[in-house]
Amino acid sequence: MKEKIYLIPGLMTDERLWSRITPHLEKNYDLIHLPIPLSENFDDVINLIDKDIREDNINLLGFSLGGYIASYYAVNFPKKVNKLFLLSSTPSETEEKDILRREKKLHSSRNGSFTPLNEKKALDLSEIKNDEELLKIICDMFNDLGNEVFVPQLSLTLKRKNLFKPLKELQIPVHFFYSLGDRLLNHTSIDELKHLDHDFEFFAREGSSHNISLEFPEILSERIRKWMETS
């Protein structure tokens, strides 16, 4: 029986986020996608997610916003998580520099003004510049999910609180994997986490990729295999 890995996507992403790592991992692991529930409250989100998890001691991986949700789940259900992997993510509050811009975007979106993601913007967010399929996946996820999903997910990003202390108290392997030049990552939080008294594992790659699972699936898959071998 294959060991399970539960996967939580990020802002405006879905199971297509994992499409390029699946071929590298599905032989040895059962990859289970957990969509982010439609709620603007983190407690509701993790309680709804918990209804889809039928066991204890799970291996939980979250990407970006999903990494924060995975952390929130772990500190609220500490007996249910065996290992935690945060991909392009930190368990921190939203940076001040991003709050005003997101509040304006949220207000506009609540009033029905949804701006689809085009390939030019997706290209600007990508490290790899010559992968048309990659751009299509990123745009399709965002645009297919639409404003109905965008509003509650963006609202969640404004309600994050610092989880460093409760996460530090968990006696489980916690791995961070990210790009050194990722503009969407809170690098200040990474530096602060490195100074905590905990056996957190940090693995950084050169480059700017945020969507590492789609741009560098082989590297990520190897890191996931190593994470799964820790105890």
RODO-2510 file (C-alpha; in nm, 4 decimals, decimal comma):
residues 231
     n   res          X          Y          Z
     1     m     0,0000     0,0000     0,0000
     2     k     0,1435     0,3363    -0,1051
     3     e     0,2024     0,6069     0,1543
     4     k    -0,0240     0,9100     0,1141
     5     i     0,0724     1,2729     0,0655
     6     y    -0,2043     1,5305     0,1088
     7     l    -0,1584     1,8393    -0,1096
     8     i    -0,3125     2,1853    -0,0561
     9     p    -0,2808     2,4305    -0,3494
    10     g    -0,2337     2,8059    -0,3306
    11     l    -0,4201     3,1180    -0,4323
    12     m    -0,6157     3,0550    -0,7531
    13     t    -0,4617     2,7155    -0,8212
    14     d    -0,6144     2,3689    -0,8249
    15     e    -0,5159     2,0049    -0,8862
    16     r    -0,3468     2,1065    -1,2124
    17     l    -0,0734     2,2548    -0,9926
    18     w     0,0463     1,8983    -0,9237
    19     s     0,0176     1,7676    -1,2799
    20     r     0,3916     1,7742    -1,3480
    21     i     0,5094     1,6171    -1,0224
    22     t     0,2556     1,3344    -1,0377
    23     p     0,4479     1,1287    -1,2977
    24     h     0,7583     1,1425    -1,0754
    25     l     0,5854     1,0393    -0,7530
    26     e     0,2738     0,8355    -0,8275
    27     k     0,4604     0,5047    -0,8438
    28     n     0,5595     0,5309    -0,4776
    29     y     0,3043     0,7672    -0,3247
    30     d    -0,0687     0,8246    -0,3294
    31     l    -0,1101     1,1984    -0,3983
    32     i    -0,4352     1,3359    -0,2580
    33     h    -0,5458     1,6859    -0,3639
    34     l    -0,7280     1,8929    -0,1005
    35     p    -0,8954     2,1976    -0,2606
    36     i    -0,9180     2,5115    -0,0483
    37     p    -1,2781     2,5384     0,0797
    38     l    -1,4816     2,8473    -0,0053
    39     s    -1,4622     3,0336     0,3236
    40     e    -1,3111     3,3576     0,4489
    41     n    -1,2317     3,2083     0,7892
    42     f    -0,9260     2,9914     0,8531
    43     d    -1,0984     2,7905     1,1244
    44     d    -1,3791     2,7002     0,8850
    45     v    -1,1257     2,6155     0,6149
    46     i    -0,9307     2,3670     0,8263
    47     n    -1,2454     2,2098     0,9726
    48     l    -1,3804     2,1524     0,6217
    49     i    -1,0455     2,0126     0,5098
    50     d    -1,0409     1,7841     0,8121
    51     k    -1,3657     1,6241     0,6947
    52     d    -1,1770     1,4982     0,3874
    53     i    -0,8952     1,3504     0,5959
    54     r    -0,9882     1,0118     0,7381
    55     e    -0,6726     0,9293     0,9309
    56     d    -0,4068     1,0513     1,1734
    57     n    -0,0337     1,1004     1,1167
    58     i    -0,0726     1,2383     0,7660
    59     n     0,1995     1,3805     0,5431
    60     l     0,0848     1,7312     0,4516
    61     l     0,2283     1,9558     0,1790
    62     g     0,1016     2,3062     0,1070
    63     f     0,1921     2,5557    -0,1634
    64     s     0,1948     2,9333    -0,1017
    65     l    -0,1412     3,0169     0,0650
    66     g    -0,1909     2,6421     0,0941
    67     g     0,1327     2,6228     0,2916
    68     y    -0,0065     2,8661     0,5447
    69     i    -0,3294     2,6649     0,5604
    70     a    -0,1271     2,3456     0,6091
    71     s     0,0603     2,5132     0,8966
    72     y    -0,2666     2,6350     1,0488
    73     y    -0,4085     2,2846     1,0235
    74     a    -0,0983     2,1334     1,1832
    75     v    -0,0979     2,3643     1,4861
    76     n    -0,4720     2,3152     1,5408
    77     f    -0,4707     1,9380     1,4826
    78     p    -0,1199     1,8522     1,6080
    79     k    -0,1911     1,4810     1,6493
    80     k    -0,3041     1,4458     1,2895
    81     v     0,0116     1,5621     1,1090
    82     n     0,3198     1,3411     1,0794
    83     k     0,5275     1,5597     0,8456
    84     l     0,4834     1,9107     0,7039
    85     f     0,6244     2,0534     0,3799
    86     l     0,5859     2,4223     0,2950
    87     l     0,6445     2,5008    -0,0718
    88     s     0,7066     2,8675    -0,1604
    89     s     0,5382     2,9522     0,1687
    90     t     0,5857     3,0790     0,5236
    91     p     0,3630     3,0519     0,8351
    92     s     0,3617     3,4291     0,8779
    93     e     0,1259     3,7234     0,8638
    94     t     0,0836     3,9181     0,5395
    95     e     0,3552     4,1762     0,4841
    96     e     0,2491     4,5377     0,5395
    97     k     0,3615     4,6349     0,1903
    98     d     0,0993     4,4031     0,0397
    99     i    -0,2024     4,4805     0,2577
   100     l    -0,3298     4,8045     0,1024
   101     r    -0,2978     4,6737    -0,2529
   102     r    -0,4839     4,3533    -0,1631
   103     e    -0,7566     4,5419     0,0231
   104     k    -0,8217     4,7558    -0,2851
   105     k    -0,8273     4,4476    -0,5066
   106     l    -1,0628     4,2692    -0,2702
   107     h    -1,3017     4,5651    -0,2618
   108     s    -1,3063     4,5774    -0,6394
   109     s    -1,3601     4,2023    -0,6669
   110     r    -1,6464     4,2065    -0,4153
   111     n    -1,8152     4,4531    -0,6478
   112     g    -1,7858     4,2073    -0,9350
   113     s    -1,4755     4,3443    -1,1028
   114     f    -1,2648     4,0386    -1,1825
   115     t    -0,9533     4,0757    -1,3955
   116     p    -0,8620     3,7530    -1,5777
   117     l    -0,4986     3,6484    -1,5824
   118     n    -0,3403     3,6838    -1,9255
   119     e    -0,0291     3,5159    -2,0586
   120     k     0,1753     3,8380    -2,0369
   121     k     0,1167     3,8577    -1,6610
   122     a     0,1719     3,4824    -1,6191
   123     l     0,5004     3,5173    -1,8081
   124     d     0,6085     3,7969    -1,5746
   125     l     0,5449     3,5655    -1,2784
   126     s     0,7360     3,2742    -1,4316
   127     e     1,1051     3,1930    -1,4302
   128     i     1,0855     2,9802    -1,7447
   129     k     0,9982     3,2016    -2,0404
   130     n     0,9579     2,9548    -2,3271
   131     d     0,6988     2,7076    -2,1980
   132     e     0,3594     2,7785    -2,3567
   133     e     0,1935     2,4859    -2,1790
   134     l     0,3097     2,6241    -1,8439
   135     l     0,1542     2,9635    -1,9151
   136     k    -0,1695     2,8003    -2,0250
   137     i    -0,1935     2,5952    -1,7053
   138     i    -0,1341     2,9014    -1,4855
   139     c    -0,3884     3,1137    -1,6744
   140     d    -0,6465     2,8376    -1,7009
   141     m    -0,6371     2,7653    -1,3282
   142     f    -0,6814     3,1305    -1,2380
   143     n    -0,9508     3,2064    -1,4923
   144     d    -1,1470     2,8825    -1,4478
   145     l    -1,1687     2,9366    -1,0708
   146     g    -1,2863     3,2941    -1,1257
   147     n    -1,4135     3,5613    -0,8916
   148     e    -1,6181     3,3187    -0,6796
   149     v    -1,2941     3,1627    -0,5577
   150     f    -1,0754     3,4727    -0,5799
   151     v    -1,2747     3,6747    -0,3246
   152     p    -1,2620     3,4299    -0,0302
   153     q    -0,9023     3,3293    -0,1009
   154     l    -0,7775     3,6870    -0,1251
   155     s    -0,9721     3,7686     0,1910
   156     l    -0,7938     3,4840     0,3702
   157     t    -0,4542     3,6315     0,2857
   158     l    -0,5463     3,9439     0,4832
   159     k    -0,6335     3,7418     0,7949
   160     r    -0,3082     3,5568     0,8425
   161     k    -0,1400     3,5666     1,1823
   162     n     0,2078     3,4631     1,2847
   163     l     0,2256     3,0897     1,3563
   164     f     0,5944     3,0690     1,4450
   165     k     0,5489     2,9872     1,8147
   166     p     0,2894     2,7070     1,7852
   167     l     0,4648     2,5612     1,4824
   168     k     0,7976     2,5605     1,6685
   169     e     0,6377     2,3557     1,9455
   170     l     0,5365     2,0755     1,7093
   171     q     0,7738     1,7813     1,7249
   172     i     0,7433     1,6910     1,3576
   173     p     0,9689     1,7306     1,0530
   174     v     0,8962     2,0641     0,8845
   175     h     1,0605     2,1290     0,5479
   176     f     1,0689     2,4592     0,3602
   177     f     1,1487     2,4632    -0,0115
   178     y     1,1597     2,7894    -0,2040
   179     s     1,3431     3,0006    -0,4613
   180     l     1,5917     3,2606    -0,3407
   181     g     1,4585     3,5172    -0,5880
   182     d     1,0861     3,4492    -0,5401
   183     r     0,9211     3,7937    -0,5296
   184     l     0,6005     3,6501    -0,3804
   185     l     0,7709     3,4913    -0,0799
   186     n     0,8215     3,6600     0,2582
   187     h     1,1994     3,6203     0,2841
   188     t     1,2130     3,8159     0,6102
   189     s     1,0036     3,5426     0,7697
   190     i     1,2371     3,2757     0,6364
   191     d     1,5311     3,4534     0,8019
   192     e     1,3405     3,4773     1,1313
   193     l     1,2437     3,1094     1,1199
   194     k     1,6065     3,0087     1,0752
   195     h     1,6881     3,1590     1,4156
   196     l     1,4205     2,9649     1,6053
   197     d     1,5128     2,6721     1,8249
   198     h     1,3629     2,4001     1,6074
   199     d     1,4905     2,1458     1,3595
   200     f     1,3256     2,3144     1,0618
   201     e     1,4851     2,2139     0,7331
   202     f     1,5387     2,4859     0,4718
   203     f     1,6136     2,4098     0,1084
   204     a     1,6571     2,7026    -0,1278
   205     r     1,7167     2,6922    -0,4991
   206     e     1,8685     2,9615    -0,7176
   207     g     1,6117     3,1369    -0,9331
   208     s     1,2826     3,3259    -0,9045
   209     s     1,0201     3,0538    -0,9479
   210     h     0,7143     3,0607    -0,7229
   211     n     0,5284     2,7847    -0,9078
   212     i     0,8100     2,5358    -0,8545
   213     s     0,5839     2,2321    -0,8955
   214     l     0,5087     2,3362    -1,2538
   215     e     0,8455     2,4828    -1,3516
   216     f     1,0875     2,2444    -1,1807
   217     p     0,8945     1,9243    -1,1037
   218     e     1,1975     1,6940    -1,1055
   219     i     1,3822     1,8991    -0,8422
   220     l     1,0728     1,9297    -0,6256
   221     s     0,9884     1,5599    -0,6556
   222     e     1,3356     1,4635    -0,5372
   223     r     1,3027     1,6991    -0,2413
   224     i     0,9630     1,5481    -0,1549
   225     r     1,1123     1,1990    -0,1627
   226     k     1,3838     1,3088     0,0811
   227     w     1,1222     1,4695     0,3069
   228     m     0,9228     1,1472     0,3091
   229     e     1,2333     0,9571     0,4208
   230     t     1,2764     1,1739     0,7333
   231     s     1,1477     1,0593     1,0703
***
